[in-house]
């Protein structure tokens, strides 16, 4: 069994490792900012050019739908271009009125298919019940025991490191 002195030493070692990782992270982020600063003017210019080129292409296709009757789409320079039929959305102003008309105007078996009725237990209400009522209803509480907690000011560092290592693993898998 561990002593509080041992826990203190282990926590100090863990905190020191996190601080070292934070230092490396800071250095990497500084280099990333320098790279972005170096390439930013070109990125902004190219993004603007791309946006204008897309607008020009969109306008040309929109003005010439007769070019896309058969086939409705073509692939040019790796881009799928043309026109496509939109699915459309079903809308209504008053759902209660639509439900009432479905019930009145359509057969019951068809109305059953069109109207969704869902019953479920309201969990926030259940939390207010006493233990005896929960037991009688067949409801139990799970996962309410103690668990180890290690959380600090550098907790976002853990997420960053996990994402970094995940990216590294994915890159290795594609090689």
Secondary structure as a PSIPRED ss2 file (coil, helix, strand):
# PSIPRED VFORMAT (PSIPRED V4.0)

   1 X C   1.000  0.000  0.000
   2 X C   1.000  0.000  0.000
   3 X C   1.000  0.000  0.000
   4 X H   0.000  1.000  0.000
   5 X H   0.000  1.000  0.000
   6 X H   0.000  1.000  0.000
   7 X H   0.000  1.000  0.000
   8 X H   0.000  1.000  0.000
   9 X H   0.000  1.000  0.000
  10 X H   0.000  1.000  0.000
  11 X H   0.000  1.000  0.000
  12 X H   0.000  1.000  0.000
  13 X H   0.000  1.000  0.000
  14 X H   0.000  1.000  0.000
  15 X H   0.000  1.000  0.000
  16 X H   0.000  1.000  0.000
  17 X H   0.000  1.000  0.000
  18 X H   0.000  1.000  0.000
  19 X H   0.000  1.000  0.000
  20 X H   0.000  1.000  0.000
  21 X H   0.000  1.000  0.000
  22 X H   0.000  1.000  0.000
  23 X H   0.000  1.000  0.000
  24 X H   0.000  1.000  0.000
  25 X H   0.000  1.000  0.000
  26 X H   0.000  1.000  0.000
  27 X H   0.000  1.000  0.000
  28 X H   0.000  1.000  0.000
  29 X H   0.000  1.000  0.000
  30 X H   0.000  1.000  0.000
  31 X H   0.000  1.000  0.000
  32 X H   0.000  1.000  0.000
  33 X H   0.000  1.000  0.000
  34 X H   0.000  1.000  0.000
  35 X H   0.000  1.000  0.000
  36 X H   0.000  1.000  0.000
  37 X H   0.000  1.000  0.000
  38 X H   0.000  1.000  0.000
  39 X H   0.000  1.000  0.000
  40 X H   0.000  1.000  0.000
  41 X H   0.000  1.000  0.000
  42 X H   0.000  1.000  0.000
  43 X H   0.000  1.000  0.000
  44 X H   0.000  1.000  0.000
  45 X H   0.000  1.000  0.000
  46 X H   0.000  1.000  0.000
  47 X H   0.000  1.000  0.000
  48 X H   0.000  1.000  0.000
  49 X H   0.000  1.000  0.000
  50 X H   0.000  1.000  0.000
  51 X H   0.000  1.000  0.000
  52 X H   0.000  1.000  0.000
  53 X H   0.000  1.000  0.000
  54 X H   0.000  1.000  0.000
  55 X H   0.000  1.000  0.000
  56 X H   0.000  1.000  0.000
  57 X H   0.000  1.000  0.000
  58 X H   0.000  1.000  0.000
  59 X H   0.000  1.000  0.000
  60 X H   0.000  1.000  0.000
  61 X H   0.000  1.000  0.000
  62 X H   0.000  1.000  0.000
  63 X H   0.000  1.000  0.000
  64 X C   1.000  0.000  0.000
  65 X H   0.000  1.000  0.000
  66 X H   0.000  1.000  0.000
  67 X H   0.000  1.000  0.000
  68 X H   0.000  1.000  0.000
  69 X C   1.000  0.000  0.000
  70 X C   1.000  0.000  0.000
  71 X C   1.000  0.000  0.000
  72 X C   1.000  0.000  0.000
  73 X E   0.000  0.000  1.000
  74 X E   0.000  0.000  1.000
  75 X E   0.000  0.000  1.000
  76 X E   0.000  0.000  1.000
  77 X C   1.000  0.000  0.000
  78 X C   1.000  0.000  0.000
  79 X E   0.000  0.000  1.000
  80 X E   0.000  0.000  1.000
  81 X E   0.000  0.000  1.000
  82 X E   0.000  0.000  1.000
  83 X C   1.000  0.000  0.000
  84 X C   1.000  0.000  0.000
  85 X C   1.000  0.000  0.000
  86 X C   1.000  0.000  0.000
  87 X C   1.000  0.000  0.000
  88 X C   1.000  0.000  0.000
  89 X C   1.000  0.000  0.000
  90 X C   1.000  0.000  0.000
  91 X C   1.000  0.000  0.000
  92 X C   1.000  0.000  0.000
  93 X C   1.000  0.000  0.000
  94 X C   1.000  0.000  0.000
  95 X H   0.000  1.000  0.000
  96 X H   0.000  1.000  0.000
  97 X H   0.000  1.000  0.000
  98 X H   0.000  1.000  0.000
  99 X H   0.000  1.000  0.000
 100 X H   0.000  1.000  0.000
 101 X H   0.000  1.000  0.000
 102 X H   0.000  1.000  0.000
 103 X H   0.000  1.000  0.000
 104 X H   0.000  1.000  0.000
 105 X H   0.000  1.000  0.000
 106 X C   1.000  0.000  0.000
 107 X C   1.000  0.000  0.000
 108 X H   0.000  1.000  0.000
 109 X H   0.000  1.000  0.000
 110 X H   0.000  1.000  0.000
 111 X H   0.000  1.000  0.000
 112 X H   0.000  1.000  0.000
 113 X H   0.000  1.000  0.000
 114 X H   0.000  1.000  0.000
 115 X C   1.000  0.000  0.000
 116 X C   1.000  0.000  0.000
 117 X C   1.000  0.000  0.000
 118 X C   1.000  0.000  0.000
 119 X C   1.000  0.000  0.000
 120 X C   1.000  0.000  0.000
 121 X C   1.000  0.000  0.000
 122 X C   1.000  0.000  0.000
 123 X H   0.000  1.000  0.000
 124 X H   0.000  1.000  0.000
 125 X H   0.000  1.000  0.000
 126 X H   0.000  1.000  0.000
 127 X C   1.000  0.000  0.000
 128 X C   1.000  0.000  0.000
 129 X C   1.000  0.000  0.000
 130 X C   1.000  0.000  0.000
 131 X H   0.000  1.000  0.000
 132 X H   0.000  1.000  0.000
 133 X H   0.000  1.000  0.000
 134 X H   0.000  1.000  0.000
 135 X H   0.000  1.000  0.000
 136 X H   0.000  1.000  0.000
 137 X H   0.000  1.000  0.000
 138 X C   1.000  0.000  0.000
 139 X C   1.000  0.000  0.000
 140 X C   1.000  0.000  0.000
 141 X C   1.000  0.000  0.000
 142 X C   1.000  0.000  0.000
 143 X C   1.000  0.000  0.000
 144 X C   1.000  0.000  0.000
 145 X C   1.000  0.000  0.000
 146 X C   1.000  0.000  0.000
 147 X C   1.000  0.000  0.000
 148 X C   1.000  0.000  0.000
 149 X C   1.000  0.000  0.000
 150 X C   1.000  0.000  0.000
 151 X C   1.000  0.000  0.000
 152 X C   1.000  0.000  0.000
 153 X C   1.000  0.000  0.000
 154 X C   1.000  0.000  0.000
 155 X H   0.000  1.000  0.000
 156 X H   0.000  1.000  0.000
 157 X H   0.000  1.000  0.000
 158 X H   0.000  1.000  0.000
 159 X H   0.000  1.000  0.000
 160 X H   0.000  1.000  0.000
 161 X H   0.000  1.000  0.000
 162 X H   0.000  1.000  0.000
 163 X H   0.000  1.000  0.000
 164 X H   0.000  1.000  0.000
 165 X H   0.000  1.000  0.000
 166 X H   0.000  1.000  0.000
 167 X H   0.000  1.000  0.000
 168 X H   0.000  1.000  0.000
 169 X H   0.000  1.000  0.000
 170 X H   0.000  1.000  0.000
 171 X H   0.000  1.000  0.000
 172 X H   0.000  1.000  0.000
 173 X H   0.000  1.000  0.000
 174 X H   0.000  1.000  0.000
 175 X C   1.000  0.000  0.000
